[in-house]
Amino acid sequence: MANLLELQNISKVYTRGLISAKATVALQDFSLTLREEEPTIMTVAGESGSGKTTLAMLLLGFITPTTGQIIYRGQNIVGLEGKDRMAYRREVQAVFQDPFAVFNPFYTVDHLLSVPIKRFKLAKSRADARNRMEEALTAVGLRPEDVLGRFPHQLSGGQRQRINVARALLLKPRLLIADEPVSMVDASLRASILETLRNLQRDHGVSIIYITHDLTTAYHIAKSIIVLYRGSVMEAGDVDKVIKSPQHPYTKLLVDSIPWPNLDQRWGEQPIKVRESGGDEGGCPFRSRCPVAMDICSTRPPLFQTSPSQAASCYLYAEKPQIVAERLSELLPV
């Protein structure tokens, strides 16, 4: 079966300073495979600074990896040119966090939607372009007569975000990068936007990489999850198993921070250990905060398969079989 996307041992290192340059590893040895014939919704989760947005920028081709390759439908995206690059730009779309920043306040919704149509020559006439815009808006649950011809300040945040999804849908993408798409939207609108994304995957065959720090929305929309911390994979697997039975100490802390509808349950009961000497180079990135850190954690742990559909990068499971990063996707449900 052909692969839609392959990330092969991707790392991204940022350096700063001229005389005494310092390096920051934003993403380390990250591998992922999405299959062409099996559209899915996959969550990449973690706190701020975990490498989630760096991953999104790499996938969109805005930055290039320091090491490793990103292969899209058999081609390295770094070397794409001409028609191949245009096809990649059209087939890999994004919905970003801020539904306010992507709009130019001087243009109407019609302009936002007509630009990609003209850029990629998707319509043969004005009437055809109008029909495509109306179809895309209807597909995301908006009535065209309510939004077309209006300016951004005349729309709610939820309407703006769904228009962003409609703009991506216009181009008939194969892959959608959704980077915190509901974090700046009212809670009452989050469910409708998540449902819009789910319909996009189910009805239009679009694979979605859903990037978030919110495990609650991740649980409701995704089938699989990858948990990042400081650019490294801490845990991955079936989203139901990872959320309900987390194996890595970091994932347990994330799940512990979810507010549950139980007045007797306290948040943050899991202790966070902080060491004064937090040198993590070469070892587990989480060891300076880990409540169960051991001496062996000074060596970077591999991924251990804790169940048929779950893996964790932690020496607590050293007796379990190891898996290489390239095979991690085989554990993830689609």
C-alpha positions as CSV (number, residue, x, y, z in Angstrom):
1,M,0.0,0.0,0.0
2,A,1.4,3.4,-1.0
3,N,2.3,5.9,1.7
4,L,0.9,9.4,1.7
5,L,3.5,10.8,4.0
6,E,6.7,9.5,5.6
7,L,8.8,11.3,8.2
8,Q,12.1,9.5,8.4
9,N,14.1,10.2,11.5
10,I,13.4,13.9,11.4
11,S,15.4,16.3,13.7
12,K,15.4,20.0,13.8
13,V,18.1,21.9,15.7
14,Y,18.1,25.7,16.1
15,T,21.4,27.5,16.8
16,R,21.9,31.0,18.2
17,G,25.0,33.1,18.8
18,L,28.1,33.6,16.7
19,I,31.0,33.2,19.0
20,S,29.7,30.7,21.5
21,A,26.8,29.1,19.5
22,K,24.2,27.3,21.5
23,A,22.0,24.6,20.0
24,T,18.4,23.9,20.9
25,V,16.9,20.6,19.8
26,A,13.2,21.3,18.8
27,L,12.5,17.9,17.4
28,Q,14.6,14.7,17.6
29,D,14.5,11.5,15.6
30,F,10.8,11.7,14.8
31,S,9.3,9.2,12.5
32,L,5.8,8.8,11.2
33,T,3.9,7.2,8.3
34,L,0.5,8.0,7.0
35,R,-1.0,5.6,4.4
36,E,-2.7,6.9,1.3
37,E,-5.6,4.5,1.4
38,E,-6.4,4.9,5.1
39,P,-7.3,8.5,6.0
40,T,-7.0,9.1,9.7
41,I,-7.0,11.7,12.4
42,M,-3.8,11.6,14.5
43,T,-3.0,13.8,17.5
44,V,0.4,15.2,18.3
45,A,0.2,16.4,21.9
46,G,2.5,18.1,24.5
47,E,3.0,21.3,26.4
48,S,4.4,24.5,25.1
49,G,8.0,24.0,23.8
50,S,7.5,20.3,23.1
51,G,8.1,20.7,19.3
52,K,4.5,20.5,18.1
53,T,4.6,23.7,16.0
54,T,8.1,22.9,14.7
55,L,6.6,19.7,13.4
56,A,3.8,21.7,11.7
57,M,6.3,24.1,10.1
58,L,8.3,21.2,8.8
59,L,5.3,19.4,7.3
60,L,4.2,22.6,5.5
61,G,7.7,23.2,4.1
62,F,8.2,26.5,5.9
63,I,11.4,25.2,7.4
64,T,13.7,22.4,6.5
65,P,14.8,19.5,8.7
66,T,18.4,19.5,10.1
67,T,18.6,15.7,9.5
68,G,16.2,13.2,8.1
69,Q,13.7,13.3,5.2
70,I,10.0,14.2,4.7
71,I,8.7,12.0,1.9
72,Y,5.3,13.0,0.3
73,R,3.9,10.4,-2.1
74,G,7.4,9.1,-2.9
75,Q,9.2,12.5,-3.2
76,N,11.4,14.4,-0.8
77,I,9.6,17.7,-0.2
78,V,12.9,19.6,0.1
79,G,13.7,19.0,-3.6
80,L,10.2,19.7,-5.0
81,E,10.1,22.2,-7.8
82,G,7.6,23.5,-10.4
83,K,4.4,21.5,-10.7
84,D,5.4,19.1,-8.0
85,R,5.9,21.9,-5.5
86,M,2.6,23.5,-6.5
87,A,0.8,20.1,-6.1
88,Y,2.3,19.8,-2.6
89,R,1.2,23.3,-1.6
90,R,-2.3,22.5,-2.7
91,E,-2.6,19.0,-1.2
92,V,-1.1,19.8,2.2
93,Q,-3.1,22.6,3.9
94,A,-3.2,24.1,7.4
95,V,-5.7,25.5,9.9
96,F,-3.9,27.6,12.5
97,Q,-4.6,28.6,16.1
98,D,-5.7,32.2,15.7
99,P,-8.9,32.7,13.6
100,F,-8.4,36.4,13.8
101,A,-4.9,36.9,12.5
102,V,-5.3,35.1,9.1
103,F,-7.9,37.7,7.9
104,N,-7.1,41.0,6.4
105,P,-9.7,43.4,7.9
106,F,-10.0,45.3,4.6
107,Y,-11.2,42.3,2.5
108,T,-14.4,40.3,2.6
109,V,-14.8,36.6,3.0
110,D,-15.1,36.3,-0.7
111,H,-11.6,37.5,-1.2
112,L,-10.1,35.0,1.2
113,L,-11.8,32.2,-0.6
114,S,-11.2,33.4,-4.2
115,V,-7.4,33.8,-3.8
116,P,-6.6,30.1,-3.6
117,I,-9.1,29.4,-6.5
118,K,-7.3,31.9,-8.7
119,R,-3.8,30.8,-7.5
120,F,-4.4,27.2,-8.3
121,K,-6.7,27.8,-11.3
122,L,-9.5,25.7,-9.8
123,A,-12.5,27.4,-11.6
124,K,-13.3,28.1,-15.2
125,S,-15.6,31.0,-14.6
126,R,-16.8,33.4,-11.9
127,A,-20.0,31.3,-11.6
128,D,-17.9,28.2,-11.1
129,A,-15.7,29.9,-8.5
130,R,-18.9,31.0,-6.6
131,N,-20.3,27.5,-6.7
132,R,-17.1,26.1,-5.3
133,M,-17.0,28.7,-2.4
134,E,-20.7,27.9,-1.6
135,E,-20.0,24.2,-1.6
136,A,-17.0,24.5,0.7
137,L,-18.9,26.8,3.2
138,T,-21.9,24.4,3.2
139,A,-19.5,21.5,3.9
140,V,-18.3,23.1,7.1
141,G,-21.7,24.0,8.4
142,L,-22.0,27.6,7.3
143,R,-24.7,29.2,5.2
144,P,-23.1,31.0,2.3
145,E,-25.6,33.9,2.4
146,D,-24.7,34.5,6.0
147,V,-20.9,35.0,5.4
148,L,-20.2,35.9,1.8
149,G,-19.8,39.6,1.3
150,R,-19.1,40.2,5.0
151,F,-16.0,41.5,6.6
152,P,-14.0,39.7,9.3
153,H,-15.2,42.0,12.2
154,Q,-18.8,41.0,11.3
155,L,-18.2,37.3,12.0
156,S,-17.7,35.3,15.2
157,G,-14.5,33.5,16.0
158,G,-16.2,30.2,15.3
159,Q,-17.4,31.4,11.9
160,R,-13.9,32.6,11.1
161,Q,-12.3,29.3,12.0
162,R,-14.8,27.3,10.0
163,I,-14.1,29.6,7.0
164,N,-10.4,28.7,7.4
165,V,-11.4,25.1,7.2
166,A,-13.5,25.8,4.1
167,R,-10.6,27.6,2.5
168,A,-8.5,24.5,2.9
169,L,-11.3,22.3,1.7
170,L,-11.5,24.3,-1.5
171,L,-8.2,22.9,-2.6
172,K,-9.2,19.3,-2.1
173,P,-6.3,18.5,0.2
174,R,-4.9,15.1,1.0
175,L,-3.5,16.2,4.4
176,L,-4.6,18.9,6.8
177,I,-2.3,20.2,9.6
178,A,-4.6,21.5,12.3
179,D,-2.4,23.5,14.8
180,E,-4.4,24.2,18.0
181,P,-7.6,25.0,15.9
182,V,-10.0,25.4,18.8
183,S,-7.8,26.9,21.5
184,M,-9.0,30.5,20.8
185,V,-12.6,29.6,20.1
186,D,-15.5,29.7,22.7
187,A,-16.1,26.4,24.4
188,S,-19.6,26.2,22.9
189,L,-18.1,26.3,19.4
190,R,-15.3,23.7,19.9
191,A,-17.6,20.7,19.4
192,S,-18.9,22.0,16.1
193,I,-15.4,22.7,14.7
194,L,-14.1,19.3,15.9
195,E,-17.1,17.7,14.2
196,T,-16.3,19.7,11.0
197,L,-12.8,18.2,11.1
198,R,-14.1,14.7,11.7
199,N,-16.5,15.1,8.7
200,L,-13.6,16.3,6.6
201,Q,-11.8,13.0,7.3
202,R,-14.8,10.8,6.9
203,D,-16.5,12.3,3.9
204,H,-13.6,13.7,1.9
205,G,-10.8,11.3,2.7
206,V,-8.5,13.8,4.3
207,S,-5.9,12.7,6.8
208,I,-5.6,15.2,9.7
209,I,-2.6,15.8,12.0
210,Y,-4.3,17.4,15.0
211,I,-1.7,19.4,17.1
212,T,-2.8,20.4,20.6
213,H,-1.9,20.6,24.2
214,D,-5.5,19.8,25.2
215,L,-5.9,16.0,25.8
216,T,-9.7,16.4,26.1
217,T,-10.2,17.5,22.5
218,A,-7.5,15.0,21.4
219,Y,-9.5,12.2,23.0
220,H,-12.7,13.1,21.3
221,I,-11.4,13.6,17.8
222,A,-8.4,11.4,17.2
223,K,-7.8,7.7,16.8
224,S,-4.2,7.7,17.7
225,I,-1.9,10.0,19.6
226,I,1.8,10.8,19.9
227,V,3.0,12.6,23.1
228,L,6.0,14.9,22.7
229,Y,8.3,16.4,25.3
230,R,11.2,18.6,24.4
231,G,11.1,17.3,20.8
232,S,11.1,13.6,21.8
233,V,8.4,11.0,21.7
234,M,7.4,10.1,25.2
235,E,4.5,7.8,24.4
236,A,2.3,6.9,21.5
237,G,-0.5,4.6,20.6
238,D,-4.3,4.2,20.6
239,V,-5.7,7.4,22.0
240,D,-8.2,5.6,24.2
241,K,-5.5,3.5,25.8
242,V,-3.0,6.3,26.2
243,I,-5.5,8.7,27.9
244,K,-7.2,6.0,30.1
245,S,-4.0,4.1,30.9
246,P,-1.0,6.3,30.4
247,Q,2.4,4.5,30.8
248,H,5.0,7.3,30.7
249,P,5.3,9.5,33.8
250,Y,5.0,12.6,31.6
251,T,1.8,11.4,30.0
252,K,0.4,10.6,33.5
253,L,1.1,14.2,34.5
254,L,-0.7,15.5,31.4
255,V,-3.7,13.3,32.1
256,D,-3.6,14.3,35.8
257,S,-4.0,18.0,34.7
258,I,-7.4,17.3,32.9
259,P,-10.2,18.9,34.9
260,W,-12.7,16.1,35.6
261,P,-16.4,16.6,36.7
262,N,-15.7,15.2,40.1
263,L,-15.5,17.6,43.1
264,D,-13.7,15.0,45.2
265,Q,-10.9,14.6,42.7
266,R,-7.9,16.9,43.1
267,W,-5.9,18.1,40.2
268,G,-2.2,17.7,40.1
269,E,-2.0,14.9,42.7
270,Q,0.9,13.3,40.8
271,P,4.1,14.9,42.2
272,I,6.6,16.7,39.9
273,K,10.2,16.2,40.9
274,V,12.5,19.1,40.1
275,R,16.3,18.7,40.2
276,E,18.7,21.6,40.6
277,S,21.1,19.9,38.2
278,G,18.9,19.4,35.2
279,G,21.5,18.3,32.6
280,D,19.4,16.3,30.2
281,E,22.0,16.0,27.4
282,G,22.2,12.4,26.3
283,G,19.6,11.1,28.7
284,C,15.8,11.1,29.0
285,P,14.5,14.7,28.4
286,F,12.0,14.3,31.2
287,R,14.3,13.0,33.9
288,S,14.8,16.4,35.7
289,R,11.0,16.5,36.4
290,C,10.3,12.8,36.6
291,P,9.1,11.5,40.0
292,V,10.5,8.0,39.3
293,A,13.8,8.9,37.7
294,M,16.6,6.3,38.0
295,D,20.3,6.3,37.4
296,I,19.8,4.5,34.0
297,C,17.8,7.5,32.8
298,S,21.1,9.4,32.2
299,T,21.1,7.2,29.0
300,R,18.4,8.1,26.5
301,P,15.7,5.4,26.6
302,P,14.4,3.7,23.4
303,L,10.7,3.0,22.8
304,F,9.3,0.0,24.5
305,Q,6.2,-1.7,23.3
306,T,4.0,-1.8,26.4
307,S,0.9,-3.3,24.6
308,P,-0.1,-4.2,21.1
309,S,-1.1,-0.6,20.4
310,Q,1.0,1.4,22.8
311,A,4.6,2.3,23.4
312,A,6.5,4.4,25.9
313,S,10.1,5.8,26.0
314,C,10.8,4.8,29.6
315,Y,13.1,2.4,31.4
316,L,10.2,1.3,33.6
317,Y,9.4,-1.0,30.8
318,A,12.9,-2.3,30.1
319,E,11.6,-5.9,30.1
320,K,9.3,-5.1,27.2
321,P,10.4,-5.5,23.5
322,Q,12.0,-2.5,22.0
323,I,10.7,-0.9,18.7
324,V,12.6,1.4,16.4
325,A,11.2,4.8,15.7
326,E,10.5,3.9,12.0
327,R,8.1,1.2,13.1
328,L,6.1,3.3,15.6
329,S,3.3,3.9,13.0
330,E,2.6,0.2,12.9
331,L,1.2,0.4,16.4
332,L,-1.1,3.4,15.7
333,P,-4.7,2.6,14.7
334,V,-6.2,4.3,11.6
